[in-house]
Structures are given as structure tokens and as C-alpha cells.
């Protein structure tokens, strides 16, 4: 079996295992979405940028409620998570034009969850050839933009999605008007 070193993850893993507070709960409490990297707040879940992204545009979707295991999620939380995954994919297609996506959850520390106490879904845009020699040889990742630039570009797109969803919700709730 071959092993590939990922030294750029060392700082994150060390910090994640010793964290006293939940980064997702802290982001939820924040009144400053930009500093918390929150790009969208739903009723039950929210979307934020990953501060240690694998690729530009790497998003996390997490429930507002602090819960460790997806198996404990309520039906309304699961349904909205799926809806927000669709929203995230739409926005990332517009912003990043990736060739594909990786999506998934790491449940539990032994499964690789850096924040094992609060489940979250990773949405990672991918491009053909995006894994190159730099991380392996130079212990360096190369990104085309920093997190603040990504936030500035993504937030307006998520605001458009929010408005679209609100209009759709109002249309479902409003009674049909019949003309004679």
C-alpha cells in the first residue's frame, strides 16, 4: 500500500482535536456573517466557507442545532440539508465552473471529522488536474483566490438564491385568485 503525506493538514488536525468550543456553534452565534464565513442561513441549517479548504469554494453545510451524528438529525433538518446542497451546487457552478464535486460527511474523529461533535456536509468543487505536485513536494497548496475574495463573490449569489427561495415560498402559500 502507498501512503501520501499531507503535511498542510497537520496544524488543522492538531487544533481541531484540542478545540474547546464548537466552530459551528460559534459561527451560528456570530452577528458578523463575513467574519464567521457564513454565506447562507436557512431555517434549520447554514452554509459557511471551510477555513481550511481542499479547493477554492469548499463549503460546509451544518445544522444550527448542535448534534454529532446525522442519524440523530430530525426530518426537517435532513430535508433542508438536501435543499441547501442543491443551492450550494447551483451557486458553485456559477462561481467556480468546476468539472465535478465531492460531497460527504466524516462522522466521528476516527472517520476524519475535525469537529466530531457537530455533523456537517462538505461540498468540494473539483477540477480535472486540481491535485498537483505542490502539496506533496512543497507542502504548499496553491489557490486562485483567498477566503475573503471567495466570500465576496459567493455571498451575493447566495443572496440571489435566498430571494428566489423566498419568492417560491410565497407563491406556494398565497391562495389562488380566480378571475371571471
C-alpha positions as CSV (number, residue, x, y, z in Angstrom):
1,X,0.0,0.0,0.0
2,X,1.3,3.5,-0.9
3,X,0.8,6.4,1.6
4,X,0.7,10.0,0.5
5,X,1.8,12.7,3.0
6,X,-0.5,15.7,3.6
7,X,1.6,17.9,5.8
8,X,-0.5,21.0,5.2
9,X,-3.3,19.4,7.3
10,X,-1.1,18.9,10.5
11,X,-1.9,22.3,12.0
12,X,-5.6,21.9,11.5
13,X,-5.8,18.4,12.9
14,X,-3.8,19.4,16.0
15,X,-6.0,22.4,16.6
16,X,-9.3,20.5,15.8
17,X,-8.6,17.8,18.3
18,X,-7.9,20.2,21.1
19,X,-10.7,22.7,20.4
20,X,-12.8,23.6,23.4
21,X,-15.6,25.3,21.6
22,X,-17.6,24.2,18.5
23,X,-16.7,26.3,15.4
24,X,-20.2,25.7,14.0
25,X,-22.0,26.9,17.1
26,X,-19.6,29.9,17.3
27,X,-20.4,30.8,13.7
28,X,-24.2,30.4,14.4
29,X,-23.9,32.8,17.3
30,X,-21.9,35.4,15.4
31,X,-23.7,38.5,14.3
32,X,-21.0,39.1,11.6
33,X,-21.5,36.6,8.8
34,X,-18.4,37.8,7.0
35,X,-16.0,37.2,9.9
36,X,-17.7,33.8,10.6
37,X,-17.5,33.0,6.9
38,X,-21.3,32.2,6.8
39,X,-22.7,32.7,3.3
40,X,-26.3,31.4,3.9
41,X,-28.6,30.9,6.8
42,X,-31.5,28.6,6.4
43,X,-34.2,27.8,9.0
44,X,-32.5,24.6,10.3
45,X,-29.0,24.7,8.6
46,X,-26.5,27.1,7.4
47,X,-23.6,27.2,4.9
48,X,-20.2,28.5,5.5
49,X,-16.8,28.6,3.8
50,X,-14.3,26.0,5.1
51,X,-11.3,27.9,6.6
52,X,-9.0,25.0,5.6
53,X,-10.3,24.3,2.1
54,X,-9.2,21.5,-0.1
55,X,-10.1,23.6,-3.1
56,X,-11.4,27.2,-3.6
57,X,-15.1,27.3,-2.9
58,X,-15.0,24.4,-0.4
59,X,-18.3,24.8,1.6
60,X,-19.7,23.2,4.8
61,X,-23.4,22.8,5.5
62,X,-24.2,22.3,9.1
63,X,-27.3,22.1,11.3
64,X,-28.0,25.1,13.6
65,X,-28.7,22.6,16.4
66,X,-25.5,21.1,17.9
67,X,-25.8,17.4,17.1
68,X,-22.9,15.0,16.4
69,X,-24.5,12.2,14.3
70,X,-26.5,12.6,11.1
71,X,-28.6,9.6,12.3
72,X,-29.9,11.9,15.1
73,X,-31.0,14.6,12.6
74,X,-34.7,15.5,12.6
75,X,-36.6,15.1,9.3
76,X,-36.8,18.8,8.8
77,X,-33.1,19.2,9.3
78,X,-32.3,16.4,6.8
79,X,-34.7,17.8,4.2
80,X,-33.3,21.3,4.4
81,X,-29.7,20.0,4.3
82,X,-30.6,18.3,0.9
83,X,-32.2,21.6,-0.3
84,X,-29.1,23.6,0.7
85,X,-26.9,21.1,-1.0
86,X,-28.8,21.9,-4.2
87,X,-28.4,25.6,-3.6
88,X,-24.7,25.2,-2.9
89,X,-24.1,23.2,-6.1
90,X,-26.0,25.8,-8.2
91,X,-24.0,28.7,-6.7
92,X,-20.7,27.0,-7.0
93,X,-21.4,26.1,-10.7
94,X,-22.0,29.8,-11.4
95,X,-19.0,31.0,-9.4
96,X,-16.4,28.3,-10.0
97,X,-17.5,26.3,-13.0
98,X,-16.0,23.1,-11.6
99,X,-15.7,19.9,-13.5
100,X,-17.3,18.0,-10.6
101,X,-17.9,17.9,-6.9
102,X,-17.1,15.8,-3.9
103,X,-19.7,15.8,-1.2
104,X,-19.7,13.9,2.1
105,X,-19.6,13.7,5.9
106,X,-16.9,12.4,8.2
107,X,-18.8,11.2,11.2
108,X,-16.6,10.7,14.3
109,X,-13.0,11.6,14.9
110,X,-11.7,8.2,13.7
111,X,-13.5,8.9,10.4
112,X,-11.6,12.1,10.0
113,X,-14.1,14.6,11.4
114,X,-12.1,17.6,12.6
115,X,-15.3,18.7,14.5
116,X,-16.7,15.4,15.7
117,X,-19.4,16.9,17.9
118,X,-21.3,18.7,15.2
119,X,-22.0,16.9,11.9
120,X,-21.6,18.8,8.7
121,X,-21.6,18.1,5.0
122,X,-18.6,19.0,2.9
123,X,-19.2,20.4,-0.7
124,X,-15.9,20.5,-2.6
125,X,-15.7,21.8,-6.1
126,X,-13.2,19.8,-8.2
127,X,-11.4,20.3,-11.5
128,X,-9.5,17.8,-13.6
129,X,-5.9,18.0,-12.5
130,X,-6.6,20.1,-9.4
131,X,-4.4,17.7,-7.3
132,X,-0.9,18.5,-8.4
133,X,2.6,18.1,-7.1
134,X,2.8,21.3,-4.9
135,X,1.2,19.8,-1.7
136,X,3.3,16.7,-2.0
137,X,6.7,18.2,-2.9
138,X,6.5,21.7,-1.4
139,X,4.0,21.1,1.4
140,X,2.1,24.0,-0.2
141,X,-1.4,24.4,-1.6
142,X,-2.0,26.9,-4.4
143,X,-5.3,28.7,-4.6
144,X,-6.5,31.1,-7.2
145,X,-8.2,33.3,-4.5
146,X,-8.2,33.9,-0.8
147,X,-11.2,33.2,1.5
148,X,-12.3,36.8,1.7
149,X,-12.4,37.1,-2.1
150,X,-14.3,33.8,-2.3
151,X,-16.8,35.1,0.3
152,X,-17.3,38.4,-1.5
153,X,-18.1,36.6,-4.7
154,X,-20.3,33.8,-3.2
155,X,-22.4,35.8,-0.7
156,X,-24.3,37.8,-3.4
157,X,-25.0,34.6,-5.3
158,X,-26.4,33.0,-2.1
159,X,-28.5,36.2,-1.5
160,X,-30.0,35.7,-5.0
161,X,-30.8,32.1,-4.1
162,X,-32.4,33.2,-0.8
163,X,-34.6,35.7,-2.7
164,X,-35.6,33.1,-5.2
165,X,-36.5,30.6,-2.5
166,X,-38.5,33.2,-0.6
167,X,-40.5,34.1,-3.8
168,X,-41.2,30.4,-4.4
169,X,-42.3,30.0,-0.8
170,X,-44.7,33.0,-1.0
171,X,-46.1,31.6,-4.3
172,X,-46.9,28.3,-2.6
173,X,-48.6,30.0,0.4
174,X,-50.6,32.6,-1.5
175,X,-54.2,31.5,-2.3
176,X,-55.1,31.1,-5.9
177,X,-57.0,34.0,-7.4
178,X,-59.7,33.1,-9.9
179,X,-60.8,35.7,-12.4
180,X,-64.2,35.7,-14.1
